[in-house]
Amino acid sequence: MKIAELKDMSQDELQGKLMELLKDQFNLRMKKSTGQLAQTHLLRETRRSIAQVKTVIHQKAGK
């Protein structure tokens, strides 16, 4: 997801997206620990997406 798309979202939408990403991260970690995850790059992408969403939330809160 691009930063420009995130900046257009409302606070509630960003919070929802953050919760969705955190659930995805948890599921990916569980798959990795059981050896079912073949695409390990998804963990890094999810972690980066979480950081981007959190950054936009904090930027909007500062305004």
PQR file of N, CA, C, O and H, with PARSE charges and radii, in Angstrom:
ATOM      1  N   MET A   1       0.841  -1.174   0.000 -0.4000 1.5000
ATOM      2  CA  MET A   1       0.000   0.000   0.000 -0.0000 2.0000
ATOM      3  C   MET A   1       0.889   1.242   0.000  0.5500 1.7000
ATOM      4  O   MET A   1       1.909   1.290   0.688 -0.5500 1.4000
ATOM      5  N   LYS A   2       0.499   2.217  -0.761 -0.4000 1.5000
ATOM      6  CA  LYS A   2       1.289   3.429  -0.885 -0.0000 2.0000
ATOM      7  C   LYS A   2       0.928   4.414   0.228  0.5500 1.7000
ATOM      8  O   LYS A   2      -0.188   4.404   0.747 -0.5500 1.4000
ATOM      9  H   LYS A   2      -0.329   2.178  -1.321  0.4000 1.0000
ATOM     10  N   ILE A   3       1.888   5.258   0.581 -0.4000 1.5000
ATOM     11  CA  ILE A   3       1.695   6.240   1.642 -0.0000 2.0000
ATOM     12  C   ILE A   3       0.593   7.221   1.271  0.5500 1.7000
ATOM     13  O   ILE A   3      -0.187   7.620   2.136 -0.5500 1.4000
ATOM     14  H   ILE A   3       2.795   5.266   0.159  0.4000 1.0000
ATOM     15  N   ALA A   4       0.512   7.619   0.006 -0.4000 1.5000
ATOM     16  CA  ALA A   4      -0.515   8.567  -0.432 -0.0000 2.0000
ATOM     17  C   ALA A   4      -1.913   8.012  -0.175  0.5500 1.7000
ATOM     18  O   ALA A   4      -2.816   8.753   0.213 -0.5500 1.4000
ATOM     19  H   ALA A   4       1.146   7.295  -0.696  0.4000 1.0000
ATOM     20  N   GLU A   5      -2.091   6.715  -0.391 -0.4000 1.5000
ATOM     21  CA  GLU A   5      -3.385   6.086  -0.125 -0.0000 2.0000
ATOM     22  C   GLU A   5      -3.702   6.120   1.364  0.5500 1.7000
ATOM     23  O   GLU A   5      -4.847   6.340   1.756 -0.5500 1.4000
ATOM     24  H   GLU A   5      -1.357   6.113  -0.706  0.4000 1.0000
ATOM     25  N   LEU A   6      -2.689   5.902   2.185 -0.4000 1.5000
ATOM     26  CA  LEU A   6      -2.892   5.904   3.634 -0.0000 2.0000
ATOM     27  C   LEU A   6      -3.249   7.300   4.142  0.5500 1.7000
ATOM     28  O   LEU A   6      -4.074   7.446   5.043 -0.5500 1.4000
ATOM     29  H   LEU A   6      -1.759   5.724   1.867  0.4000 1.0000
ATOM     30  N   LYS A   7      -2.628   8.316   3.563 -0.4000 1.5000
ATOM     31  CA  LYS A   7      -2.891   9.685   4.008 -0.0000 2.0000
ATOM     32  C   LYS A   7      -4.311  10.132   3.686  0.5500 1.7000
ATOM     33  O   LYS A   7      -4.847  11.027   4.339 -0.5500 1.4000
ATOM     34  H   LYS A   7      -1.958   8.197   2.830  0.4000 1.0000
ATOM     35  N   ASP A   8      -4.921   9.509   2.681 -0.4000 1.5000
ATOM     36  CA  ASP A   8      -6.293   9.853   2.319 -0.0000 2.0000
ATOM     37  C   ASP A   8      -7.322   9.180   3.218  0.5500 1.7000
ATOM     38  O   ASP A   8      -8.496   9.548   3.188 -0.5500 1.4000
ATOM     39  H   ASP A   8      -4.485   8.781   2.150  0.4000 1.0000
ATOM     40  N   MET A   9      -6.904   8.206   4.011 -0.4000 1.5000
ATOM     41  CA  MET A   9      -7.826   7.471   4.873 -0.0000 2.0000
ATOM     42  C   MET A   9      -8.124   8.259   6.153  0.5500 1.7000
ATOM     43  O   MET A   9      -7.331   9.099   6.578 -0.5500 1.4000
ATOM     44  H   MET A   9      -5.950   7.908   4.035  0.4000 1.0000
ATOM     45  N   SER A  10      -9.277   7.973   6.757 -0.4000 1.5000
ATOM     46  CA  SER A  10      -9.622   8.601   8.035 -0.0000 2.0000
ATOM     47  C   SER A  10      -8.945   7.835   9.168  0.5500 1.7000
ATOM     48  O   SER A  10      -8.377   6.764   8.953 -0.5500 1.4000
ATOM     49  H   SER A  10      -9.922   7.291   6.413  0.4000 1.0000
ATOM     50  N   GLN A  11      -9.012   8.396  10.379 -0.4000 1.5000
ATOM     51  CA  GLN A  11      -8.415   7.762  11.545 -0.0000 2.0000
ATOM     52  C   GLN A  11      -9.026   6.375  11.783  0.5500 1.7000
ATOM     53  O   GLN A  11      -8.304   5.422  12.078 -0.5500 1.4000
ATOM     54  H   GLN A  11      -9.474   9.265  10.553  0.4000 1.0000
ATOM     55  N   ASP A  12     -10.344   6.264  11.657 -0.4000 1.5000
ATOM     56  CA  ASP A  12     -11.011   4.984  11.888 -0.0000 2.0000
ATOM     57  C   ASP A  12     -10.577   3.947  10.860  0.5500 1.7000
ATOM     58  O   ASP A  12     -10.353   2.786  11.204 -0.5500 1.4000
ATOM     59  H   ASP A  12     -10.930   7.038  11.418  0.4000 1.0000
ATOM     60  N   GLU A  13     -10.457   4.356   9.611 -0.4000 1.5000
ATOM     61  CA  GLU A  13     -10.016   3.439   8.568 -0.0000 2.0000
ATOM     62  C   GLU A  13      -8.585   2.987   8.820  0.5500 1.7000
ATOM     63  O   GLU A  13      -8.244   1.823   8.610 -0.5500 1.4000
ATOM     64  H   GLU A  13     -10.638   5.299   9.332  0.4000 1.0000
ATOM     65  N   LEU A  14      -7.745   3.925   9.274 -0.4000 1.5000
ATOM     66  CA  LEU A  14      -6.350   3.575   9.566 -0.0000 2.0000
ATOM     67  C   LEU A  14      -6.268   2.595  10.728  0.5500 1.7000
ATOM     68  O   LEU A  14      -5.471   1.658  10.693 -0.5500 1.4000
ATOM     69  H   LEU A  14      -8.022   4.871   9.445  0.4000 1.0000
ATOM     70  N   GLN A  15      -7.080   2.803  11.750 -0.4000 1.5000
ATOM     71  CA  GLN A  15      -7.084   1.883  12.882 -0.0000 2.0000
ATOM     72  C   GLN A  15      -7.536   0.487  12.437  0.5500 1.7000
ATOM     73  O   GLN A  15      -6.975  -0.521  12.866 -0.5500 1.4000
ATOM     74  H   GLN A  15      -7.727   3.565  11.778  0.4000 1.0000
ATOM     75  N   GLY A  16      -8.540   0.442  11.587 -0.4000 1.5000
ATOM     76  CA  GLY A  16      -9.008  -0.837  11.057 -0.0000 2.0000
ATOM     77  C   GLY A  16      -7.939  -1.536  10.241  0.5500 1.7000
ATOM     78  O   GLY A  16      -7.745  -2.745  10.358 -0.5500 1.4000
ATOM     79  H   GLY A  16      -8.996   1.261  11.239  0.4000 1.0000
ATOM     80  N   LYS A  17      -7.249  -0.767   9.413 -0.4000 1.5000
ATOM     81  CA  LYS A  17      -6.166  -1.323   8.590 -0.0000 2.0000
ATOM     82  C   LYS A  17      -5.041  -1.851   9.477  0.5500 1.7000
ATOM     83  O   LYS A  17      -4.463  -2.902   9.199 -0.5500 1.4000
ATOM     84  H   LYS A  17      -7.407   0.216   9.318  0.4000 1.0000
ATOM     85  N   LEU A  18      -4.734  -1.113  10.549 -0.4000 1.5000
ATOM     86  CA  LEU A  18      -3.683  -1.531  11.472 -0.0000 2.0000
ATOM     87  C   LEU A  18      -4.051  -2.860  12.132  0.5500 1.7000
ATOM     88  O   LEU A  18      -3.211  -3.755  12.227 -0.5500 1.4000
ATOM     89  H   LEU A  18      -5.204  -0.260  10.775  0.4000 1.0000
ATOM     90  N   MET A  19      -5.282  -2.994  12.583 -0.4000 1.5000
ATOM     91  CA  MET A  19      -5.715  -4.236  13.215 -0.0000 2.0000
ATOM     92  C   MET A  19      -5.654  -5.402  12.223  0.5500 1.7000
ATOM     93  O   MET A  19      -5.261  -6.512  12.580 -0.5500 1.4000
ATOM     94  H   MET A  19      -5.964  -2.266  12.506  0.4000 1.0000
ATOM     95  N   GLU A  20      -6.045  -5.136  10.984 -0.4000 1.5000
ATOM     96  CA  GLU A  20      -5.991  -6.164   9.943 -0.0000 2.0000
ATOM     97  C   GLU A  20      -4.552  -6.623   9.705  0.5500 1.7000
ATOM     98  O   GLU A  20      -4.285  -7.819   9.587 -0.5500 1.4000
ATOM     99  H   GLU A  20      -6.365  -4.234  10.694  0.4000 1.0000
ATOM    100  N   LEU A  21      -3.629  -5.662   9.637 -0.4000 1.5000
ATOM    101  CA  LEU A  21      -2.225  -5.993   9.413 -0.0000 2.0000
ATOM    102  C   LEU A  21      -1.628  -6.746  10.590  0.5500 1.7000
ATOM    103  O   LEU A  21      -0.827  -7.659  10.394 -0.5500 1.4000
ATOM    104  H   LEU A  21      -3.846  -4.690   9.733  0.4000 1.0000
ATOM    105  N   LEU A  22      -2.003  -6.381  11.803 -0.4000 1.5000
ATOM    106  CA  LEU A  22      -1.495  -7.078  12.981 -0.0000 2.0000
ATOM    107  C   LEU A  22      -1.988  -8.529  13.009  0.5500 1.7000
ATOM    108  O   LEU A  22      -1.243  -9.429  13.397 -0.5500 1.4000
ATOM    109  H   LEU A  22      -2.654  -5.639  11.962  0.4000 1.0000
ATOM    110  N   LYS A  23      -3.228  -8.756  12.603 -0.4000 1.5000
ATOM    111  CA  LYS A  23      -3.745 -10.126  12.520 -0.0000 2.0000
ATOM    112  C   LYS A  23      -3.000 -10.914  11.451  0.5500 1.7000
ATOM    113  O   LYS A  23      -2.659 -12.080  11.650 -0.5500 1.4000
ATOM    114  H   LYS A  23      -3.834  -8.025  12.288  0.4000 1.0000
ATOM    115  N   ASP A  24      -2.751 -10.265  10.311 -0.4000 1.5000
ATOM    116  CA  ASP A  24      -1.995 -10.923   9.238 -0.0000 2.0000
ATOM    117  C   ASP A  24      -0.593 -11.298   9.717  0.5500 1.7000
ATOM    118  O   ASP A  24      -0.103 -12.392   9.438 -0.5500 1.4000
ATOM    119  H   ASP A  24      -3.028  -9.318  10.149  0.4000 1.0000
ATOM    120  N   GLN A  25       0.046 -10.374  10.443 -0.4000 1.5000
ATOM    121  CA  GLN A  25       1.387 -10.630  10.954 -0.0000 2.0000
ATOM    122  C   GLN A  25       1.384 -11.825  11.905  0.5500 1.7000
ATOM    123  O   GLN A  25       2.265 -12.682  11.836 -0.5500 1.4000
ATOM    124  H   GLN A  25      -0.352  -9.486  10.669  0.4000 1.0000
ATOM    125  N   PHE A  26       0.400 -11.879  12.783 -0.4000 1.5000
ATOM    126  CA  PHE A  26       0.300 -12.995  13.713 -0.0000 2.0000
ATOM    127  C   PHE A  26       0.147 -14.314  12.957  0.5500 1.7000
ATOM    128  O   PHE A  26       0.828 -15.294  13.259 -0.5500 1.4000
ATOM    129  H   PHE A  26      -0.316 -11.183  12.839  0.4000 1.0000
ATOM    130  N   ASN A  27      -0.752 -14.328  11.974 -0.4000 1.5000
ATOM    131  CA  ASN A  27      -0.977 -15.554  11.204 -0.0000 2.0000
ATOM    132  C   ASN A  27       0.275 -15.982  10.440  0.5500 1.7000
ATOM    133  O   ASN A  27       0.577 -17.173  10.351 -0.5500 1.4000
ATOM    134  H   ASN A  27      -1.305 -13.532  11.729  0.4000 1.0000
ATOM    135  N   LEU A  28       1.001 -15.009   9.891 -0.4000 1.5000
ATOM    136  CA  LEU A  28       2.232 -15.340   9.168 -0.0000 2.0000
ATOM    137  C   LEU A  28       3.296 -15.895  10.112  0.5500 1.7000
ATOM    138  O   LEU A  28       4.019 -16.827   9.759 -0.5500 1.4000
ATOM    139  H   LEU A  28       0.756 -14.043   9.963  0.4000 1.0000
ATOM    140  N   ARG A  29       3.390 -15.316  11.322 -0.4000 1.5000
ATOM    141  CA  ARG A  29       4.355 -15.828  12.298 -0.0000 2.0000
ATOM    142  C   ARG A  29       4.028 -17.255  12.711  0.5500 1.7000
ATOM    143  O   ARG A  29       4.931 -18.072  12.888 -0.5500 1.4000
ATOM    144  H   ARG A  29       2.803 -14.559  11.609  0.4000 1.0000
ATOM    145  N   MET A  30       2.743 -17.560  12.864 -0.4000 1.5000
ATOM    146  CA  MET A  30       2.338 -18.921  13.226 -0.0000 2.0000
ATOM    147  C   MET A  30       2.654 -19.906  12.096  0.5500 1.7000
ATOM    148  O   MET A  30       3.118 -21.019  12.343 -0.5500 1.4000
ATOM    149  H   MET A  30       2.009 -16.896  12.720  0.4000 1.0000
ATOM    150  N   LYS A  31       2.401 -19.488  10.869 -0.4000 1.5000
ATOM    151  CA  LYS A  31       2.717 -20.347   9.730 -0.0000 2.0000
ATOM    152  C   LYS A  31       4.222 -20.590   9.637  0.5500 1.7000
ATOM    153  O   LYS A  31       4.661 -21.699   9.333 -0.5500 1.4000
ATOM    154  H   LYS A  31       2.025 -18.584  10.668  0.4000 1.0000
ATOM    155  N   LYS A  32       5.004 -19.549   9.899 -0.4000 1.5000
ATOM    156  CA  LYS A  32       6.458 -19.692   9.834 -0.0000 2.0000
ATOM    157  C   LYS A  32       6.953 -20.662  10.900  0.5500 1.7000
ATOM    158  O   LYS A  32       7.822 -21.493  10.637 -0.5500 1.4000
ATOM    159  H   LYS A  32       4.647 -18.648  10.146  0.4000 1.0000
ATOM    160  N   SER A  33       6.403 -20.554  12.088 -0.4000 1.5000
ATOM    161  CA  SER A  33       6.872 -21.416  13.175 -0.0000 2.0000
ATOM    162  C   SER A  33       6.501 -22.876  12.957  0.5500 1.7000
ATOM    163  O   SER A  33       7.193 -23.768  13.446 -0.5500 1.4000
ATOM    164  H   SER A  33       5.697 -19.879  12.301  0.4000 1.0000
ATOM    165  N   THR A  34       5.420 -23.129  12.231 -0.4000 1.5000
ATOM    166  CA  THR A  34       5.035 -24.511  11.948 -0.0000 2.0000
ATOM    167  C   THR A  34       5.617 -25.022  10.632  0.5500 1.7000
ATOM    168  O   THR A  34       5.404 -26.176  10.261 -0.5500 1.4000
ATOM    169  H   THR A  34       4.858 -22.404  11.834  0.4000 1.0000
ATOM    170  N   GLY A  35       6.346 -24.169   9.934 -0.4000 1.5000
ATOM    171  CA  GLY A  35       6.990 -24.582   8.693 -0.0000 2.0000
ATOM    172  C   GLY A  35       6.087 -24.557   7.479  0.5500 1.7000
ATOM    173  O   GLY A  35       6.426 -25.148   6.453 -0.5500 1.4000
ATOM    174  H   GLY A  35       6.520 -23.231  10.235  0.4000 1.0000
ATOM    175  N   GLN A  36       4.941 -23.886   7.564 -0.4000 1.5000
ATOM    176  CA  GLN A  36       3.997 -23.847   6.448 -0.0000 2.0000
ATOM    177  C   GLN A  36       4.166 -22.615   5.566  0.5500 1.7000
ATOM    178  O   GLN A  36       3.516 -22.506   4.526 -0.5500 1.4000
ATOM    179  H   GLN A  36       4.666 -23.406   8.397  0.4000 1.0000
ATOM    180  N   LEU A  37       5.022 -21.695   5.964 -0.4000 1.5000
ATOM    181  CA  LEU A  37       5.170 -20.448   5.217 -0.0000 2.0000
ATOM    182  C   LEU A  37       6.296 -20.581   4.205  0.5500 1.7000
ATOM    183  O   LEU A  37       7.462 -20.711   4.578 -0.5500 1.4000
ATOM    184  H   LEU A  37       5.550 -21.784   6.809  0.4000 1.0000
ATOM    185  N   ALA A  38       5.947 -20.550   2.922 -0.4000 1.5000
ATOM    186  CA  ALA A  38       6.943 -20.661   1.865 -0.0000 2.0000
ATOM    187  C   ALA A  38       7.435 -19.283   1.426  0.5500 1.7000
ATOM    188  O   ALA A  38       8.569 -19.146   0.966 -0.5500 1.4000
ATOM    189  H   ALA A  38       5.000 -20.445   2.619  0.4000 1.0000
ATOM    190  N   GLN A  39       6.592 -18.270   1.565 -0.4000 1.5000
ATOM    191  CA  GLN A  39       6.943 -16.921   1.110 -0.0000 2.0000
ATOM    192  C   GLN A  39       7.305 -16.064   2.322  0.5500 1.7000
ATOM    193  O   GLN A  39       6.475 -15.309   2.828 -0.5500 1.4000
ATOM    194  H   GLN A  39       5.671 -18.382   1.938  0.4000 1.0000
ATOM    195  N   THR A  40       8.540 -16.186   2.777 -0.4000 1.5000
ATOM    196  CA  THR A  40       8.956 -15.498   3.990 -0.0000 2.0000
ATOM    197  C   THR A  40       9.045 -13.987   3.810  0.5500 1.7000
ATOM    198  O   THR A  40       9.073 -13.255   4.799 -0.5500 1.4000
ATOM    199  H   THR A  40       9.214 -16.799   2.366  0.4000 1.0000
ATOM    200  N   HIS A  41       9.091 -13.506   2.577 -0.4000 1.5000
ATOM    201  CA  HIS A  41       9.161 -12.064   2.345 -0.0000 2.0000
ATOM    202  C   HIS A  41       7.883 -11.355   2.801  0.5500 1.7000
ATOM    203  O   HIS A  41       7.889 -10.144   3.021 -0.5500 1.4000
ATOM    204  H   HIS A  41       9.068 -14.100   1.773  0.4000 1.0000
ATOM    205  N   LEU A  42       6.797 -12.103   2.942 -0.4000 1.5000
ATOM    206  CA  LEU A  42       5.546 -11.496   3.375 -0.0000 2.0000
ATOM    207  C   LEU A  42       5.635 -10.951   4.798  0.5500 1.7000
ATOM    208  O   LEU A  42       4.971  -9.970   5.131 -0.5500 1.4000
ATOM    209  H   LEU A  42       6.792 -13.087   2.764  0.4000 1.0000
ATOM    210  N   LEU A  43       6.452 -11.583   5.633 -0.4000 1.5000
ATOM    211  CA  LEU A  43       6.638 -11.088   6.997 -0.0000 2.0000
ATOM    212  C   LEU A  43       7.233  -9.678   6.990  0.5500 1.7000
ATOM    213  O   LEU A  43       6.766  -8.793   7.708 -0.5500 1.4000
ATOM    214  H   LEU A  43       6.991 -12.380   5.362  0.4000 1.0000
ATOM    215  N   ARG A  44       8.247  -9.486   6.188 -0.4000 1.5000
ATOM    216  CA  ARG A  44       8.905  -8.178   6.114 -0.0000 2.0000
ATOM    217  C   ARG A  44       7.968  -7.119   5.545  0.5500 1.7000
ATOM    218  O   ARG A  44       7.913  -5.995   6.045 -0.5500 1.4000
ATOM    219  H   ARG A  44       8.626 -10.205   5.606  0.4000 1.0000
ATOM    220  N   GLU A  45       7.234  -7.481   4.499 -0.4000 1.5000
ATOM    221  CA  GLU A  45       6.291  -6.534   3.888 -0.0000 2.0000
ATOM    222  C   GLU A  45       5.206  -6.129   4.870  0.5500 1.7000
ATOM    223  O   GLU A  45       4.827  -4.959   4.934 -0.5500 1.4000
ATOM    224  H   GLU A  45       7.279  -8.394   4.093  0.4000 1.0000
ATOM    225  N   THR A  46       4.706  -7.087   5.630 -0.4000 1.5000
ATOM    226  CA  THR A  46       3.659  -6.797   6.605 -0.0000 2.0000
ATOM    227  C   THR A  46       4.189  -5.891   7.705  0.5500 1.7000
ATOM    228  O   THR A  46       3.513  -4.953   8.126 -0.5500 1.4000
ATOM    229  H   THR A  46       5.014  -8.037   5.578  0.4000 1.0000
ATOM    230  N   ARG A  47       5.394  -6.173   8.166 -0.4000 1.5000
ATOM    231  CA  ARG A  47       6.002  -5.354   9.216 -0.0000 2.0000
ATOM    232  C   ARG A  47       6.198  -3.914   8.740  0.5500 1.7000
ATOM    233  O   ARG A  47       5.968  -2.971   9.497 -0.5500 1.4000
ATOM    234  H   ARG A  47       5.944  -6.935   7.824  0.4000 1.0000
ATOM    235  N   ARG A  48       6.616  -3.751   7.508 -0.4000 1.5000
ATOM    236  CA  ARG A  48       6.794  -2.413   6.946 -0.0000 2.0000
ATOM    237  C   ARG A  48       5.459  -1.688   6.786  0.5500 1.7000
ATOM    238  O   ARG A  48       5.365  -0.486   7.036 -0.5500 1.4000
ATOM    239  H   ARG A  48       6.803  -4.517   6.893  0.4000 1.0000
ATOM    240  N   SER A  49       4.439  -2.418   6.372 -0.4000 1.5000
ATOM    241  CA  SER A  49       3.119  -1.817   6.219 -0.0000 2.0000
ATOM    242  C   SER A  49       2.577  -1.345   7.563  0.5500 1.7000
ATOM    243  O   SER A  49       1.953  -0.287   7.646 -0.5500 1.4000
ATOM    244  H   SER A  49       4.516  -3.394   6.169  0.4000 1.0000
ATOM    245  N   ILE A  50       2.813  -2.121   8.610 -0.4000 1.5000
ATOM    246  CA  ILE A  50       2.386  -1.727   9.951 -0.0000 2.0000
ATOM    247  C   ILE A  50       3.085  -0.435  10.349  0.5500 1.7000
ATOM    248  O   ILE A  50       2.455   0.472  10.894 -0.5500 1.4000
ATOM    249  H   ILE A  50       3.320  -2.981   8.542  0.4000 1.0000
ATOM    250  N   ALA A  51       4.365  -0.348  10.083 -0.4000 1.5000
ATOM    251  CA  ALA A  51       5.119   0.855  10.416 -0.0000 2.0000
ATOM    252  C   ALA A  51       4.606   2.064   9.638  0.5500 1.7000
ATOM    253  O   ALA A  51       4.528   3.165  10.185 -0.5500 1.4000
ATOM    254  H   ALA A  51       4.877  -1.085   9.640  0.4000 1.0000
ATOM    255  N   GLN A  52       4.258   1.869   8.374 -0.4000 1.5000
ATOM    256  CA  GLN A  52       3.748   2.975   7.569 -0.0000 2.0000
ATOM    257  C   GLN A  52       2.404   3.466   8.100  0.5500 1.7000
ATOM    258  O   GLN A  52       2.167   4.672   8.179 -0.5500 1.4000
ATOM    259  H   GLN A  52       4.321   0.975   7.931  0.4000 1.0000
ATOM    260  N   VAL A  53       1.528   2.536   8.462 -0.4000 1.5000
ATOM    261  CA  VAL A  53       0.222   2.925   8.985 -0.0000 2.0000
ATOM    262  C   VAL A  53       0.382   3.661  10.307  0.5500 1.7000
ATOM    263  O   VAL A  53      -0.276   4.675  10.539 -0.5500 1.4000
ATOM    264  H   VAL A  53       1.720   1.557   8.398  0.4000 1.0000
ATOM    265  N   LYS A  54       1.250   3.156  11.170 -0.4000 1.5000
ATOM    266  CA  LYS A  54       1.477   3.812  12.463 -0.0000 2.0000
ATOM    267  C   LYS A  54       2.053   5.216  12.269  0.5500 1.7000
ATOM    268  O   LYS A  54       1.703   6.139  13.004 -0.5500 1.4000
ATOM    269  H   LYS A  54       1.784   2.332  10.981  0.4000 1.0000
ATOM    270  N   THR A  55       2.925   5.373  11.290 -0.4000 1.5000
ATOM    271  CA  THR A  55       3.515   6.684  11.011 -0.0000 2.0000
ATOM    272  C   THR A  55       2.439   7.678  10.587  0.5500 1.7000
ATOM    273  O   THR A  55       2.419   8.812  11.066 -0.5500 1.4000
ATOM    274  H   THR A  55       3.209   4.623  10.693  0.4000 1.0000
ATOM    275  N   VAL A  56       1.561   7.267   9.705 -0.4000 1.5000
ATOM    276  CA  VAL A  56       0.501   8.159   9.230 -0.0000 2.0000
ATOM    277  C   VAL A  56      -0.464   8.498  10.374  0.5500 1.7000
ATOM    278  O   VAL A  56      -0.921   9.635  10.484 -0.5500 1.4000
ATOM    279  H   VAL A  56       1.578   6.346   9.316  0.4000 1.0000
ATOM    280  N   ILE A  57      -0.768   7.520  11.216 -0.4000 1.5000
ATOM    281  CA  ILE A  57      -1.651   7.775  12.371 -0.0000 2.0000
ATOM    282  C   ILE A  57      -1.028   8.835  13.277  0.5500 1.7000
ATOM    283  O   ILE A  57      -1.715   9.755  13.721 -0.5500 1.4000
ATOM    284  H   ILE A  57      -0.396   6.596  11.127  0.4000 1.0000
ATOM    285  N   HIS A  58       0.262   8.710  13.551 -0.4000 1.5000
ATOM    286  CA  HIS A  58       0.932   9.681  14.418 -0.0000 2.0000
ATOM    287  C   HIS A  58       1.046  11.057  13.759  0.5500 1.7000
ATOM    288  O   HIS A  58       0.960  12.079  14.441 -0.5500 1.4000
ATOM    289  H   HIS A  58       0.820   7.962  13.190  0.4000 1.0000
ATOM    290  N   GLN A  59       1.237  11.087  12.461 -0.4000 1.5000
ATOM    291  CA  GLN A  59       1.300  12.361  11.767 -0.0000 2.0000
ATOM    292  C   GLN A  59      -0.040  13.075  11.805  0.5500 1.7000
ATOM    293  O   GLN A  59      -0.091  14.291  11.992 -0.5500 1.4000
ATOM    294  H   GLN A  59       1.307  10.257  11.908  0.4000 1.0000
ATOM    295  N   LYS A  60      -1.124  12.334  11.631 -0.4000 1.5000
ATOM    296  CA  LYS A  60      -2.455  12.936  11.667 -0.0000 2.0000
ATOM    297  C   LYS A  60      -2.826  13.379  13.080  0.5500 1.7000
ATOM    298  O   LYS A  60      -3.541  14.366  13.248 -0.5500 1.4000
ATOM    299  H   LYS A  60      -1.083  11.346  11.479  0.4000 1.0000
ATOM    300  N   ALA A  61      -2.354  12.671  14.085 -0.4000 1.5000
ATOM    301  CA  ALA A  61      -2.652  13.030  15.468 -0.0000 2.0000
ATOM    302  C   ALA A  61      -1.931  14.317  15.863  0.5500 1.7000
ATOM    303  O   ALA A  61      -2.404  15.052  16.729 -0.5500 1.4000
ATOM    304  H   ALA A  61      -1.773  11.868  13.949  0.4000 1.0000
ATOM    305  N   GLY A  62      -0.796  14.591  15.235 -0.4000 1.5000
ATOM    306  CA  GLY A  62      -0.023  15.780  15.543 -0.0000 2.0000
ATOM    307  C   GLY A  62      -0.575  17.044  14.942  0.5500 1.7000
ATOM    308  O   GLY A  62      -0.179  18.140  15.338 -0.5500 1.4000
ATOM    309  H   GLY A  62      -0.411  13.993  14.531  0.4000 1.0000
ATOM    310  N   LYS A  63      -1.483  16.920  13.993 -0.4000 1.5000
ATOM    311  CA  LYS A  63      -2.023  18.098  13.304 -0.0000 2.0000
ATOM    312  C   LYS A  63      -3.105  18.766  14.104  0.5500 1.7000
ATOM    313  O   LYS A  63      -3.665  19.771  13.668 -0.5500 1.4000
ATOM    314  H   LYS A  63      -1.805  16.030  13.671  0.4000 1.0000
TER
END
